[in-house]
Amino acid sequence: MPSLERSVPSSQATTLDHHHLPAGARLFSAGDVGDAAYLIVSGRLEIVLERPEGDLILAHRGPGEIVGEMAILDHQPRSAAVRALEDSELVVITEEQLSHRIAQTDPILRMCLGVVLARYRQTVAILEQMKGTAPPPVLGADTPPSETFAAALGALSLEREIRAGLRNGEFELFFQPIVRLSSRRLAGFEALMRWRHPTRGLVPPIEFIPAAEASGLIIDLTAHAFAEVGRVFPELILAAQANPDALDGPLFMTVNVSGRDLAGASFPEMIADFLARTQIAPSSLKIEVTESMLMDNPERAAATLMQCRNAGLGIAIDDFGTGYSSLSYLSTLPVTTLKIDRAFVRTLLADQTSRGIVQTILRLADDLAVSVVAEGIEQAAEADLLAGMGCAFGQGYHFGRPAPLASAVQAIRTWPAPEPERPGLRLIA
């Protein structure tokens, strides 16, 4: 009996965002190159293994489900055909759209997805040969580990090391000074996490923070950071009492938190417990976040930050000016401090555009009545120019590199007497 199905040209299916597939039509065949996946809006499709001795129906798919994704995910030919059981409306998902999203996922998830796809294809291959005389082939036995597998293995190993490091006390805080630019008085510190690995030495944050965020261990690292701040801040305050003329009022401490921290329902409770346990003045503590960390759940993050602000903590936005939604966040978050990204400070002396951007941020901060910290100051000339432009605070290697507790205490005790107050001349770029 001749087949009643009608093939649909792949060019037609992949150039339209929406696609109508009539009942009986074939969307694609086994062996075709996969260049799109299809989201089913209405109708029903069947995934079928076409064989001379009779077709084998593998699955049915309906509204809200997707077909054709396998060939994009593992870059192999289509493993089976898809036909319409009834008139169906589909939305085309291009290879570029799907591949980009998969590439952004955690390597362990990508590895698991690859395993699932490989096992499905093995099953299809076995079904194809069930009526043959030869035993089904063993697929994948000689396949070398993929790059995704290596990345997943590396991620798992690093996560295990981070857990062990937390148990063994390998993580510690370094402190970088924040200075009042007009007087060069010491105003506070930013607490920065460092990992003193038993074999690799001091591991920079860029090598472990992304893994901690992906695995959820960042919550444990943040809790450890606050515990350490509670332990050492009294010692820093005691050192400040011995050199009051060098300070710009009571010391403050800035602690970095992640989007995962802010999304957790327990974070405000942890802050409340920290304040009650340590008796540290809330006004002495600032929470620092980057715009990118707020993207996953901005409403929840805003609510959490508002609770922290209501408790008396300051809220600092790091790397301000580099995100695409800087201004929208200022209208929804209880911000008290903006931190100018070091990229603008680095080119401040030579680039008129950078000066214009910095001046604009400073004007905006004035209008919003929030303070500004310029990051990445490495030269006295940069500090002088920023002070003249009206920037309140600065930090960078010019004033001090991040250093362990003992060095921070020594820095407070020996911080030089301030120079005479510099005039508040506003330089307009």
N, C-alpha and C positions, 0 to 999 in steps of 0.2 A: 504494500500500500504506500503510495507516494506521500512524502512528508508535506504537511500543510503549513509548516513554519516558514516565515519570511525573514531573511537576514536584514539587519539594519546597518548601513554603512558606518564604519567606525568614525569617519570624519564628521558625519552628521551628529553622532552621539557625543562627540567630544568638543564640538565648537559651540554648542548651545549650553546655557546654564540650566535650562529646563528642557526636558525631553519626554515626548509621548511615545510609548511603546505599545502598539496594538496587541491584542490577544493573539497568541500563536507566533509572534515574532521572536526571533533570536536576537538577544542583545550582543552576545559575543560567543565564540566557539573555543573549545580547548585548543591550546597551541597558539592562540592569538597573542600578540604583544599587548601588554597591559599599559594603557596610557591614561586611564581614568577609572574612578570608582563611582558608584551611583547610590544616592540616598533615595529610598522609596518613599514617595509622598502618598501615593494611593495605588491600589491594585495589588496583584500577587505575582511573584516570580518563582520559578523552580530552577534549582541548580542540578544539572543532569550530566551524567557520565554516558556519553553516546558510544555504544558497542554494537558490533555486528549481530550479536546474538540477542540484542534487546537493550534498550536504554535503562540505566539505573538511576533512579531519583535519589540524590544525596540529601537535599534539604529544600524546604520552602521558605520564602522570605516575604514579609509584608510591610505595611507602613511603619516607618520609624527605624527600619533596619537598613543595612548597607550590603551591597554586593560589589565584587570586582576589586576589592582592596588588596587582596593577597599579592597579585602580580606587581602592584606598586611597592608594597612593603618589602618583598624579598627579591624583586627584579627578576622574576622567573616568568615564563610564558603562562598563560591562563591554564589552570589545571582541569577545568570543566566548562561546559557550556551553560548559559543562562537564557531561559526562555520565559515569555510572558504567559501566565495562565489566564489572565484577563487584562483588559485595557489598564495600563499603568502609567502613572506620572512619576518621572524621576528627576532628581537634581544632580547635575554632573559635578563631581569633585575632581579637579585636575590632579595630575601627578605632582605638580609643583606645590599645590596647596597641602596635599597630604604628606608628602615627603618632608617639607619644611617643619611641619608640626611634630612628626616622628623624630626628626633630628634634634629637636629641642628637649626631648624627654630624657629621663635618667637612663644611663647605659644599662643598668640592671633590668629596667622595664623593657628596654629594647631587646636585650638578650632573651628575656622570657617570651616576648612576642615572637622573636625569631624561632625559638624552640617550638612554640605552638604551631606556627606556620609550617615548619619542617615536618612535624608529626602529622599534620593534616595531609600534606602532599604525600608522605609515605603511605598513609591510609588509602588515598586515591590510587596510588600506584599498585598497591596490593589488590584492591578491588578490580583494577583493570586486568590483572593476571590470574584472577581466581579460577577462570575456566581453562587456563593453559596447563600444560604438562609440567613446566618448570616451576620450581618453588619461587615465591616472590622474592625480589632482590632485597638485600639489606642495604638501606640507603643511609648515607652519611657516616659510615664507619671510618672511611679514610679521609673524611673532610677535615682539613686543618682548622684550628680555632680561628674565628673571624676577628676583625678589629673590634667589633662590638663586644665579643666575648672577652677579649683582653681588657677592654675598658671597664667592663662590668667586674672582672676579677680584681682589677686595680682599685675600683671604687669600694668593693667589699673589704679588701685588705686595709684600705685607708680608714674606713669606718671602724673596723675592729681595733686598729691602732688608736684611733681617737677615744674609743670607749676605754681602752686600757690606760690611755694617758690621763683621762679624767679620774679613773680609780687610783692611779699611782701619783697623782699630784704633779703631773708634768706641765700643766698649763698655769701660766702666771700673767699678771698684768704688768705692762710697761706704762709709763706716764710721760706725756709730752706737755710742756708748758703752754699755756695760753696767756697772752700778755696784753695789757692796755697799751695801745700803740702811742697815744699822746704822751704818756709818762714813762713807758717801758716798765711799769710796775707789773708784778706777777699777779694774775687774776685767778687762775685755776689750772686744771689739768684735764686732758682727755685720757681716759683709761683705754688701753689697747691690748688685746689678747695676744700672747705669744706662747708658742709650744716649744718647750725645752726637751726635745726628743732624746732618748738615751743613746742612740747611735748616730742620728743625723744632725745633732746639735740644735741650734735655734732655727725653727721652721717658721718662715714668714706666713702671715695670715692668708695670702693669696693661694697658698698651697693646701690649706685645710678648711678654710671658711666655706667655700662652695660645696665641698663634700658634706660638711656639717649641716648646711642648709638643706641639701638634697635629702639627707637621711633623717632629718628632724633632730639631730644631735645638737643643733644650734641652740635649742631650748635649754639643754643641760649646760652648754658653755655660757649662755647668758646668766643662768642661775649661779654658776660658779663665779662669773664676773661680779655680780652684785654681792655675793658672799665675801669676795676678796675686798671689794670697796668698803664694805662694812667693817672688815677687820683692820684695814690699813689707814682709812681716812682719819681716824683720831690721831694717829702718829704724824700725819701730814699737818693737821691743824696744830698740834703741839709744836712742831718745828716752826710754823708760821708765827706763833706767839712770841718766838725768840727774835723775830726780825720783822716787826709790824710795819716799819717805815717802807719796806720794799714791796709791800702788798697793796693791791687795789681793793681793799675791803676784805670781807670773809672769802676764803677760798671756795671755789665751786669745783665739782667733778662732773665730767660728761661721760656717759656710758653708752656704747653703741648697742642697739637692739635690732632684731630682724623682723621682717614681715611675719614670719611664723610666730614669733613672740607675741606680736600685736594681735594676731588672729586667735590666739589661745584665750579661752575664757578665764584661765587662772592667772593671767599676767597682772591685772590690777590687784588681785588678792596677794600675789607675791610682793608687789611694791608696798602695799599696806603693811604686810608682815615685816618687810625690811625696815621701814621707817619706825615701826613700833619697837622692833628688836634692837636697833642700833642707836635710836634717839638722834640720828643725824637730821639736821634741819632740812625739810623738803626743798627750801629755796637754794640749798647748796648742791642740789642734784639736778642734772639735765639728762634727758633721754635724747639720743641722737639717732636719726633714721635717714636713709636715702630715699629719694622719690621712687626709685625702681622697686624698693622693698614694699611699697604701699600698693603696688598695682594689683596683686592677686585678690585682695579683699579690702578695697579702700574704705568702704562703709564701716566695716568692723574695726579697721585700724583707726579711723577717725574717732569712733566711739571710745576705744581703749585709750587713745591719747588724751581725749577730753577728760576721762576719769583720772588720768595721771596729772593733768594740769589742774583739775579741781583739788587734787591732793597737795598742790603747791609746787610740783616739779616744773622745771622748764622744758620746753620742747624745741630741739634744734633740727633743722633740715640740712643735711649734708649735701655737698656737691651741687648747691643751688645754681641754677642757670644751665645745667647740662641736660635736664629732663625736658620732654616736650610739653609737660602739663604743669610747669612750675606755678603759673599764676592761678590755675584752678585750685591747686592744693592750698594756696594761701587763703582762699575763701572758705575752705571747709575744715582746716586743721587749726588747732589752738597754738599756733607757732609763736615762740618768743625769741628765736635766734635763727638767722640765716647764715650758712657757711658758704663763702664764695669758693668755688672749685679752684684748685691749684693751677688748672690749665690757663685760667685768665690771669692769675698772679704771675705765672712764669713768663708771660709775654707782655706784662704790664708796661715795662720801661720802654720797649721798642715798638709796640703796636698800638696805634691810635684806636683801633676797633676794640681791643681788649679794655683799654681805659674807658671807652664809651660804655661798654657793657657793665663794667664795675660801677661806674658812676650812676648808671640807671638803676642797678640793684640797690645802691646806697640811697638814692632818692626814694625808691619804693619802700625801703625799710624805714626811712624817716616818716613817710606817710602812714605806715602801719604801726609805728611806734615799737619796732622790734630791733634788737641789736644785731650786729654783723660781725662775723669772724672771718678773716681772710686766711685761707690755708696755703701752705707751701711757700712761705716767705723764706728766702735764702740769702737775701742781701739787705743791708741797712738801707740802701736807696729805695728798695721796694717798700720797706716799712715806713720810711719817711713820706713817700708819695701817698701811700694808703692813709696815713695819719692826716696828711693835708687834705685828702679827699673826704675826710670825715668818717673813715672806718674806725670803729671803736676798738676791735680786738684783732689779734693776729697770732698765728702759730706757724711753726716751720723750723727747719734746721738752723736758721739764723739765731733763734732763741734757745733751741735745744732739741736734740733728737729724743725719740721715745727711749726711756731708760727704766731700769728696775727700781724698786722701792727705795733702796739705800741711796741711789743716785738722786732720786727725786727729793728725798729728805735733805740731802746735802745741797742740792740746788736751792731749796727754799732758804736754808740757813745762810747761804753765801750770796744770795741774790743782791746785786749792787744797788746802792742807794739811787733813787730816781733822779733823772735829770730834771732841770726846771721845766715846768709845764710848757709844752709846745703850743704855739698859737693854733687855734682851730680854723685856719684858713681853708676855705672850701675851693678846691680847684675844679672847675667845670670843664669836662673834656669836650 
